[in-house]
Amino acid sequence: MTSTKVVIVGAGFAGVTAAAWLLKNGIKDVVILEAQDYIGGRVKAEVVDGKNLDLGAQFVHGKDGNPAYDIAEKIGITIFPDTSENNHLVNIPAQFLTPHGEKISPDEANGLLNFLFERTHKEAVDDIDIDDRGHSEGECYEKAYREYLAKYGRNLSRRQRELMDAIYKWFCGYQTIDSAAADLTELSEWALRIYKVLPGPRFTYVDGGITEILKAVVRLLPREIIRLNTPVTNINWTNAKSPDSGKVSVTCDNGETFLADHVIVTTSIGYLQAKHQQLFTPQLPLSAQTAINNLGFGGIGKLFIKWDKPFVGYTQTPYGEVQGYDFLWLDSKPVALLSDRCPLKTRYGKPWWYGVHAAETVRGSPNILELWLNKYQAEIVEGLDEAELKAVCHELIQTLFKDLKVPVPAQVYRTTWITNPYFRGTYSFISSKVRKQDLKHLGQPLPSVSNPRVLFAGEGFANGFISTIHGAILTGQAQADLILKSKGTQPTGQLLDMFSSSIGKSKL
């Protein structure tokens, strides 16, 4: 048995930030226990042609008050903000493509997309009490679309009506992937009211990927405090209320046990939903269990298709901007791929590739095309044979870009977050089951705020900033602050003070 002051379960952004902040403020006896064989959690990169390919978190959302943005700027990482300042939280494409060679102007889509936004993201949400069970976002979108058709759809031709249906499906697909909800009926209607949008660009890329920001935090830590390949099997907080000890016992899969004054748990909400009953002794309070179980935890997938030369549809630009392609699927014109032999279908009875929402080139790597998949598509792709996956990707891209001669891909990379037993998905969302009391009890320290022995951090506990990198960073710092204050120590300085300025300057 090893005695230590603080054990941190998980070496993602929340965990390493908490450790760095504790060390800065005088608590040196810290151990991080990480189940995986790498540091980062859901921040992970594949090195391709010497460049980081973000398999996990990829964007910094917002600027003002965003520690991830601030760190990148402070250490001199070049950042590439989205300059559109889009208040919709929905990026309307410059052009839509169909699998049948049609190119659809955004002028044909703007009317419907703006209508949906006005009805669902402004008017409806503003009138809802957040403790009212209300409706899901899916129900709100359906209602708004019926209103649109009643107002503008009477004189639509058959082709125009099918196009409107496809644009509506695209809009819902965008929301599904953005929220990670498997279906929009799972997403609370007032979720966007709770989510705090930070001022500044909606999507910011970081030169070298999000892992470069992570590395800046990890460099602040002594490497020996991080134990990789060390899953935690039990956190026993039986004595947490004891005035004499208050120690928490943490048992690892390898049989090693740590006796700690405090434990910060940073595992994903998906993992906690599956394992909290076995993980904690005694079990968490019923209010905490209910809050964890009611919160949504979803999954999306990324599929990267690599060629030896830039993607044939790519146009060289001065700063290597990302080029996006968004797809409208018309059900009246079936599409078949001969290379697809997978018997599995999505819940909608379609092959995994049918309805692929969008693709875009990777910044700085125009020879790689990134496809975004919803949960039902991703969970099939994660189990596919690689040779078949490459063949289907080749045929799919050739089908979507009929005017181009698409070569056979050199390599295909895919994410596996959904089937990873330590994550079980990608990030959290406010589900239709969440109530006001759940938000109050979610992540509350045990046994109390004044005696925080077991604490919780990570994007799922970032009330207002759920699903974001900055949410994870802020919760890590906040839980470290609680530990410091419980020991009578007042945190000094700012988080950004830990990082040294670089000679390089950010490109704004």
N, C-alpha and C positions, 0 to 999 in steps of 0.2 A: 504494500500500500504506500502510495506517494502522497505527501501532504503539500498542498499548494494554496495560494490565496484565491486565484480565479482560474476556472476551467472554461474554455470557450468551445462549444460543440459546433464545428463547421468552420472552414477557412474560406468562405465567400467574402464579399465586400463588407457585410455587417460584422463578421467575425474578426477580420484583420483590422478593420477600423477601430473596433472596440479595444483590441489588444494594443494598437499603436497609441490610442488616447490614454489608456491606463498607464502604459510605460512612460509616456510623456509627463504624466502627473504623479509619478513616484511609486506606482505599484509595479514592481519588477517581477514578481513571482506569478507568471501567467503561462498557461499551457493551452495550445489550440489542438484539438483532436479532430482530424479530418478523415472521413471514411474513404474518400477517393485517393487516387495516386497522384493528384495534382492540387495546386492551390487555385482557388477561384470560384468553386461552386458552379453556378450557372453563367459564369463568365469564363469562356474557354475559347481558345483559338487553335485552328489547324494551320500549320506553317506550310504555305504553298508557294513555290518559286521564291522563297525567302521572305514572304510577306504573311502577316497574320490575317487569317480568314475567321471572322467572328462566327462561331457556331452558336454562341449564346447571345447575351445582351450585346446590342449593336449600336444603339443610339443614346445620346444625351438629350433629354427632353426639357427645354427651357433653359434660361440663362440666369436671371436674377434670383439669388438665393439657392442656386444649385451648386452643391459642393463638388460634384463631378466635373462640371464645366469650369469651376474655379481652379480645381487642381490641375486640369489640363492646361489652362491658361498660365498658371503660376510656374509650372515646370517647363513651359515652352513647347508643348506639343502643338503642332499645327492642327487647327480645328476648322471644319467646313460646315458652317451653319446653313440651314435652309433659309433662304432670304425671302421666302414668300410671305412670312408672318401670317400664316393661315389660321384664322380664328375658328374655323370649322372643326379643327382636329381631323379633317378629312382632306387629303390631297387629291384634288380633281385632276385627272390625267390630261396631258396635252392631246392625247389621241387614244381611242380604243381600237382594238383589233378583234375580229372574230376568227374562228378556225376555218373560215371559208373565204378568206382573202379580202373581206370588207374592212375598210378603215373608217371608223365612225368619229366624226368631229365632236369635240366636247360641247359645241353649241346644241347638239341634239340631246345632251345629257344634263346640261346645267340647270334647266328649268326644274326637272324632277329632283335632282340632288339638292338644290337650294330649298325646294319646298319641303323635302324630308327633314332637312336640317332645322328649318324654322319651326316645323310642327313638333319635332321630337326633342331637340336639344335646347330650345329656348322656351317656348310656350308651355309645353307639358310639364317639364321638369320643374320649372319655377313655381308651379301650383301644387306640388306634391309635398306633403309632410313626410319627412324621411322615416317616420315610424309607421306610416300607412303601408300596409302590405301592397296595395296598388297593383300594378301590372309589370310585366317584363318589358324590356326594350323591344323584343320581338313583336309583342302584341301592339306596342305603340307604333312601330314601323308599318305593320300591316294596316292599322287603322289609318295612318297618314297616307299610305299608298292608295287605299280605297278612296279617300277624300280627293286625292289628286286625279284619279281616273274619273271620278264623278264630275269633277270640275272641268277637266281638260281632255278627257279620253273619248268623248262621244264621236268626234270626227276623225279619230285615228284610223288609218288603214290597218290591214292585218299585219303588214310588215312593221309599221310604226308601233303597234301594240306589242308585238313580240319583242321589239327593241326596247320598249319601256320595261317590260318584264325582265329582260336581261340586265338592264341598268339597275333596276331595283335589286336583283339578286347580287349584282356586283357591290352595291352599297352595303347590303347586309353582310356580304363576304368580307368586306373591309372591316366592318365593326367586329365580326367574329374573330378575325385574326388579330386585330388591334387589342381586343380584350382578352383573347385566349379562351373565351367561352366556347364550349363544344357546340352550343346552339344558343341563339339569342333569347330564347325563352328562359334560359338560366340566368340571364343578366338583369339585374334590378333596373327598373326604370329611373330610379334616382341615383344610380351609380355615378353619373357624370356630375351630379350636384355635389357629391362628396369629394370627388377627385379634384385636387387643386392644380390648376394649370399655371405653371410658373411663366412670368413674362419672358419673352424672347423666342428664338426659333423653336419650332415644334420638333424638328429632327436635326441633330448635329452629329456629323461623323467626326471621328478622331483619327488622325494619322497614325497608322499602326494598329488601329482597333482599340476597343475598350480595355483590352488587356494591358495596354500601356499605362492607363490610369491605375489599374490594379497593381501593376508592378511598382508604381511610385509609392503606394501605401506599404506593400510588402517589404520594400527596401528599408523601411523604418524599423523592421522587426529583426531580432536575432533569429537566424534560421533554426537554431536548435529548439525553439519553443514550439515549433509546428511539427506534429506527429502525423504523417500521412499513413494511409492504409490502416487506420485505427478507428473502426466503427464503434460507436457507443451503444451498448445494449440495455443499460439501465441507469436511471438517475434517481437515487433514493434520497428524498428530502424529508424523511420521517422526523429527523431531529432539527429541522429548520427553525422550529419555534423555541427550541431549548435555550434558556438563558445562559447555560454553561458552555454548550458547544455550538449549536446552530450549524454544524457541518453538514455538507451534502456529499454523499458518496456517489461517484461516477464509475461505473464498471464498463470495461471495453470488451470487445469480442475476443481479444487475445488473452483475457483473464486478468489484465492489469487493472488496478483500482486506484482512483485518485480521491483523496479527501479534501474537499475545497470549502472555502468560506462562501464563495459565490460561483454560480454556474450560469453562463449565458448560452442559451439554446438558439442556434441560428439556422436550423434545418428548414427545408421548404414546408409550406402549409400542406402540400400533397403528402409528404412523408409523415407529418404529424397526424393527418387525418387517418392514415393507414396504421400508424404504430403507437399513438400516444398511450393507449391502454397498457401496452407491454413496456413502454419506455419509462414510465414514471411510477415510482412507489413512494407513497400511495398515489393512486390515480389523481389526475388534476381535478380541481373542483368542477362540479357539474356545469357551472356557468361558463367556465373556460372551455370545457369539452364542447359545449353547445356552440360557442362562438367559433371555435376552430372548425367544427363540422359544418356549420352553416356558411362559412366563407367559401367562395368559389375558388377552385384551383384548376386551371385548364392547361391546354397544350397546343402548341403550333409546331410546325416543322419548317426547316429550311433545306433546300436541295440546291447544291452548287454544281453546275455543269461547266467543266473546264475544257478549252481547246488549246492547241499549241499557238494559235494566232488570235488576235482580237475577234470577238463575236462579229459575224458577218453583217449584222445590222447596226454596228457601232460606228458613230461618227466622231472622229477625234476632235477634242475641244481643248482649249488652252490649259485648263486646270484639271482635266480628267474627270469632269462631272459625271455623276451617275445618270444613266439613261434608262428610263422606266418604260415598261410595256404592260398595259392592262387589257384584260381579255373579257369579251362578252360571249357567252355561250347560248346559242339559239337551238332550243330543243327540237324545232321542226326540221332541222338539218343534222341528223345523227352523225357522229364522228366515231370511227373505229380505228384502233391501232393494232396491226397484225402482230406486233412484237409483244403485246400484253397477254400473258398467259396466267396471270394471277386470278384465282377464283374468288378472292375476297372482294367485297364491295363495301362502299360507305353506307351509312344508315339511309341514304337516299337511293340506294340500289344502283349506284354508278361506280365505274372503275375509279381508282384513286386519282388518276390524272384528269378526269373529267371535271371541268369547272375550276381548274387552276386559276387562282385569282389574278396574279400578277407576276412579272419577272423584272429584274433590273440588273444592269451590269454592276460589278463590284468596284467601288472607287479605288483607282490606282491599279486595277487588274481587269482591263477591258476584255480579256480572254475568258473571263468567268461570268456566267449568267446565274443569278440567284432567283430561285422560285420560292414563293411563299405558299405554305400548305396549312389548311385548317386541321383540327385535331383528328378528324376521321380519315383524312388523307394521310396525315403523318404517321398514324399508328400502323397503317398498312405498309407504308414505305420503309419504316424502321426494320421490318422483317423480310424485305425482298432480297432475292439473290442479286448480287452486284452486277453480274453480266446482263441479266434481264433488265435491271434498273437502267443501265447505260443504254441499252437498245431502245427501251421505251422513251427515255429522255430524248434520244436522237430523233426518233419518229415524231414525238410530240412537238419538238421545236420546229422541225421541218413542216409539220402540219400548221402550226400557228403562224409561221413566217413563209407562206407559200411562194412569195416572190423571190426568195433567197435560196441559194444552194448551201445547205447547212452540212458541214463535214461531220464525220463521226467524232464524238467527244473523246478526248484523251483520258479523262478521269471524271468520276462523279463522287461527290461528297454529300453526306446526309447527316442530319442531327438524330440523336437517339434519346432525347430527354424523357419521352413518355414511358419508354420501357426501362429506363434506368431506375432500379429499386430505391435509390437514395434521393431521387427527385420526384418521379412519377408525374412529370409535366414540366411546364415552363414558368408560369407566374400566376399570381392571384388576381381575383376580380371580386367585385361586390355582387354576390348572387341574390336572386329573388327571395331567398330564405333568410337573409340577414335582417335583423331588427336592431333598433337603436341600442338596446341593452347588450347586444352582441359586440357592438363597437366599443362599448364601455368596458366589457370584461376581456376583450381580446388582448392577449399579451400582458395582462396585469402581473406584476412580480409576485412571487410566492415566498413567504406567506403574506407579505404586505409591502406596500411602497416604502414604508419606514424601515422595514427589515427585509431587504431584497436578497434572498438567497438563491432563488431560481428566477432568471430573467429571460425575456424573449426578444429577439431582434431579427431583422430581415425585411424584405420588401412586403411580405404578407402582413406584417405588423405596423407598417408605415401608414397610419391613418391619414388619408388625404393624398399620400404619395404611393399608394399601392402599385405594385408591378414595376417600379422604377429603380434605377441604380442609386439615384440620390436618396430615395426612400430607405434603401438598405444602409447606406452610409450614415444617414441621420439617426436611424434607430440604433446602430452600433454605438455611435457616440453618446446617445441619450441613455442607453443602459449602462455604459461605462460611467457616466455622470452620476447615476443613481448609486452605484457602488461607492464611488468616491465620496459622495455626500453622506452615505451611511457610516463612513469611517471618519467623518468630520473633516474631510478634505475638500476645499473649494477648488474646482477646476480652474486653471489659469490659461490665459491666452485664447486663441482661436484655432480651430482645426487646421486652417490654412497655414498657420505659423510653422507647422511641422515640416513643410516642404520648402526646399530651396529654389529660388528663381534660377532659370536657365538663361543662357545668352540668347537662345532662339526665341523668336516672337511668334505668337499665334497669328494666323491669317484670318482676319475678321471681315 
